[in-house]
Structures are given as C-alpha cells and as structure tokens.
Amino acid sequence: MDVVFADPPFNLGKAYGDNCDDLRPGAEYLKWCRAWMAECVRTIKPGGAFFLYNLPKWNVLLGAYLTELGMDFRHWIAVEISACLPIPGRLHPSHYSLLYYTKGKPKTFRRIRTPIQTCRHCGGEVKDYGGHRGAMNPKGVTLKDVWTDIPPVRHGKFKSKERRANALSTKILDRVVEMSSLPGELVLDPFGGSGTTFAVCEKKGREWIGCEIDFAQEIVDRLESSEIRSHKNDDYVEG
C-alpha cells in the first residue's frame, strides 16, 4: 500500500450494525486496534503513509504502538469539531486526532496551501503576517497541523438521511490523499463506513482497497450515484 487511512469505531457505544461491537473494555479495545494496525503496517510500502483518525485518548496510546512497529511520526493533526457537549471536570473537548506516520522517509509529500483568511463580514484579510504580506505566496499559506475549516458531517446536504454510516468530511480525505499520494497509487481504508475514502479516491484518480462489515451496500449506492456531494475545498496542491 502507498497510503492507509483508518477511521475505526471510537469505542463510544455507538450503534453501527449487527457486526460491530463499539463498547469494549479499554484494554480489549486497544488489543483489537493493535491487531489490525499491525496488519495495515505490514502492507505499507517503504516510504508509505499511515493516517489514523480517532479520539485523542486512544491515539496517544496507538501512536506509541505505531512507533513500536517502526513507523516514523510526522504529525498529530488536530481536526476541530464544533459540536461537542462539555464534560464536567474537564476542558471542553474540541478536536479529533489525525495521526500521520510514515514507514521511513516519506516517498511522497506534497505541500498544500490554504487561502489567505478573510473576514466573512467585510471581506478584508484577517492577518497582516507581521508586515510581510507582500512576500506571501499568492497561492496561500502552508497547511497547518490544526484544521479549523472542516465542515460538519451532520449537514443534510452532505449526508443522506437514509444513510446509517458515518459520513466523514470529504475535505479530510482530500488532504490525506493529495498530501501523501500520486495519481494511480493505492490507498487502503479498513473501515469503509459510508465510503468517503473510496469516493475521494475515485475523484482524484487513486486506486483503492477497502473493507466494511455493515454498510457495503451503502458504499455501492454512494459510488453509483451523485447523492452525496463533496465539501467545498479551496486548497492548492503543489507538485
């Protein structure tokens, strides 16, 4: 594999389907994750990438396991979430974790630039970049490891009410795929869900392999229709 993207169940007791148990003791959940992660790492080519999307409480432990497997840490990407209830006695949780590891030096890393931020009311630029605005790249600023511009997956425009599977934002997969692979390369998603990874790969000319135990037909339906549209994305990819 050139890239693995994994968005497993978060062990929150969510009802997925008849074949998924999403409420296991913590140690059992981690053991299960380590088992499938080891198999994913085994398939990755030298220089290939592994992205793991999960709650910070799990990724801090699973990231350490990726290091044990010989993978090299690249980034902890914080994906901001806008809808989460406060938890008594804790800070307000406001991001999911997207881990980015590679098997040695990355064979593909493409710089992504995001548009210069502007005020949605007046249209003026929000920052002056320390007085060096004139020296900025006209294509935008380098993508940060904190993503605050990911649309909510709950929006009806992007997730059919007939779909039971979680519909991850296509913008996340746009960045994962463009950052770490080239057209024609192979992407594995072991938790297909609603098929977002596969839809993005189809759109961007990547080959893909996936697994799904509850929503395979939903994925087929999605790929055969234009029912679920892509989120708006103004990123610029170099190279």
C-alpha positions in Angstrom: 0.0 0.0 0.0 1.1 3.6 -0.6 -1.4 5.0 1.9 -3.5 3.6 4.7 -6.3 5.8 6.2 -8.2 4.3 9.2 -11.2 5.7 10.9 -12.2 2.9 13.3 -15.1 2.9 15.8 -14.2 5.1 18.7 -15.4 2.6 21.4 -18.2 5.0 22.5 -21.1 2.6 22.4 -22.4 3.8 19.1 -24.8 1.6 17.3 -23.3 0.8 13.9 -24.7 -2.6 12.7 -25.1 -6.2 13.7 -21.4 -7.0 13.2 -19.8 -4.2 15.2 -19.3 -4.1 19.0 -18.4 -0.5 19.9 -18.3 -0.8 23.6 -15.4 -3.0 24.8 -13.2 -2.7 27.9 -10.4 -0.3 27.2 -7.7 -2.9 27.3 -9.6 -5.1 24.9 -10.3 -2.2 22.5 -6.6 -1.4 22.4 -5.6 -5.0 21.8 -8.1 -5.2 18.9 -6.7 -1.9 17.4 -3.1 -3.1 17.7 -4.0 -6.3 15.8 -5.5 -4.6 12.8 -2.9 -1.8 12.9 0.0 -4.3 12.7 -1.6 -5.9 9.6 -2.0 -2.5 8.0 1.6 -1.5 8.7 2.7 -4.9 7.2 1.2 -3.9 3.9 2.6 -0.4 3.6 5.5 0.1 1.2 8.7 1.8 2.3 8.0 5.5 2.4 4.3 4.9 2.5 1.9 6.7 4.9 -0.5 5.7 7.7 -3.2 8.1 8.9 -5.2 7.2 12.0 -8.3 9.1 12.9 -9.6 8.7 16.5 -10.2 10.3 19.8 -7.1 11.8 21.5 -7.4 9.4 24.4 -6.9 6.4 22.1 -4.4 8.0 19.6 -1.9 8.9 22.3 -1.6 5.2 23.0 -2.0 3.9 19.5 0.6 6.4 18.2 3.1 4.9 20.6 2.3 1.5 19.2 3.0 2.7 15.7 6.4 3.8 16.9 7.0 0.3 18.3 6.1 -1.1 14.8 8.9 1.0 13.3 6.8 3.8 11.9 8.1 7.4 12.0 6.0 10.1 13.5 5.2 13.0 11.2 2.3 15.0 12.7 -0.5 15.0 15.2 -3.2 16.8 13.3 -6.0 18.4 15.4 -9.3 18.4 13.5 -11.6 20.9 15.2 -15.1 19.7 16.0 -17.8 22.3 16.6 -20.5 20.2 18.2 -19.5 18.5 21.4 -21.0 18.8 24.9 -18.8 20.0 27.8 -17.7 17.3 30.2 -17.8 18.0 33.9 -14.3 18.4 35.4 -12.5 18.6 32.1 -11.7 21.1 29.4 -14.2 21.3 26.6 -13.1 18.7 24.1 -12.9 20.4 20.7 -10.8 18.2 18.4 -10.4 14.8 17.0 -6.9 13.4 16.4 -5.5 12.5 13.0 -2.1 10.8 13.3 0.3 10.9 10.4 3.1 8.3 10.3 5.3 7.0 7.5 7.4 3.9 7.0 10.8 5.7 6.9 11.3 8.8 4.9 8.1 9.7 3.0 8.3 8.9 -0.7 5.6 11.4 -1.4 4.8 14.6 0.5 3.0 17.3 -1.5 2.7 20.8 0.0 -0.9 22.0 0.4 -1.7 25.7 0.7 -4.9 27.2 2.0 -6.4 30.6 1.0 -5.4 33.7 2.9 -8.0 34.1 5.6 -10.6 36.9 5.1 -13.3 38.4 7.3 -16.7 36.9 6.3 -18.3 40.3 7.0 -16.1 42.9 5.4 -14.0 40.7 3.1 -10.8 42.2 4.4 -7.8 40.0 5.2 -7.7 38.9 8.9 -3.9 38.9 9.3 -1.1 41.2 8.2 1.6 38.4 8.7 3.9 40.7 10.6 4.0 43.3 7.8 5.3 40.8 5.3 2.1 40.2 3.5 3.7 41.2 0.2 6.2 38.3 0.5 3.4 35.7 1.0 2.9 33.0 -1.7 0.0 34.1 -3.9 -1.4 30.5 -3.7 -1.9 30.8 0.0 -0.3 29.7 3.3 1.1 26.3 4.1 -1.5 23.9 5.6 -1.2 23.9 9.4 -1.5 20.8 11.7 -4.6 22.4 13.2 -7.6 22.1 10.9 -10.4 24.5 11.8 -12.1 24.5 8.4 -13.6 21.0 8.3 -17.4 21.1 7.6 -19.7 19.2 9.9 -20.6 15.8 8.6 -24.1 16.1 10.0 -25.2 18.7 7.4 -28.0 17.1 5.4 -26.6 18.3 2.1 -23.6 16.0 2.6 -25.2 13.1 4.4 -28.3 11.4 3.2 -30.9 10.8 5.9 -31.2 7.3 4.6 -27.6 6.5 5.4 -26.8 4.8 8.7 -23.0 5.0 8.3 -21.0 8.0 9.5 -20.1 10.3 6.6 -16.7 11.7 7.2 -16.0 15.1 5.5 -14.5 14.7 2.0 -12.2 17.6 2.8 -10.2 15.5 5.3 -9.7 12.8 2.7 -8.9 15.3 0.0 -6.0 16.5 2.1 -4.8 13.0 3.2 -4.9 11.7 -0.4 -3.3 14.8 -2.0 -0.6 15.1 0.7 0.7 11.6 0.6 0.0 10.0 -2.8 0.1 10.5 -6.5 -2.5 9.5 -9.1 -2.5 5.8 -9.7 -1.2 4.9 -6.3 -3.0 2.6 -3.9 -5.0 3.6 -0.8 -6.4 1.2 1.8 -9.3 2.0 4.2 -10.0 -0.9 6.5 -13.2 0.8 7.9 -15.1 1.9 4.8 -18.1 3.3 6.6 -20.1 5.4 4.2 -17.3 5.2 1.5 -15.8 8.7 1.8 -12.3 7.5 1.2 -13.3 5.5 -1.9 -15.4 8.4 -3.3 -12.4 10.7 -3.0 -10.0 8.2 -4.5 -12.3 7.8 -7.5 -12.5 11.6 -7.9 -8.7 12.0 -7.6 -7.5 9.1 -9.7 -6.2 6.9 -6.9 -6.6 3.1 -6.8 -8.2 1.9 -3.6 -9.0 -1.2 -1.5 -11.5 -1.2 1.4 -13.2 -3.3 4.0 -16.7 -2.9 5.5 -18.8 -5.3 7.5 -22.1 -3.4 7.9 -22.5 -0.8 5.2 -21.2 -2.3 2.0 -24.4 -1.7 0.1 -24.5 1.9 1.2 -21.0 2.3 -0.3 -22.0 0.8 -3.6 -25.1 3.1 -3.7 -22.9 6.1 -3.0 -20.3 5.3 -5.7 -23.1 4.6 -8.2 -24.9 7.9 -7.6 -24.1 11.6 -7.0 -26.3 11.8 -4.0 -23.6 12.8 -1.5 -21.6 15.8 -2.8 -18.1 16.8 -2.0 -17.5 19.6 0.5 -16.1 22.8 -0.8 -12.3 22.8 -0.9 -10.2 25.8 -2.0 -6.8 24.1 -1.1 -4.0 24.4 -3.6 -1.7 21.4 -4.0 1.8 21.9 -5.2 3.6 19.4 -7.4 
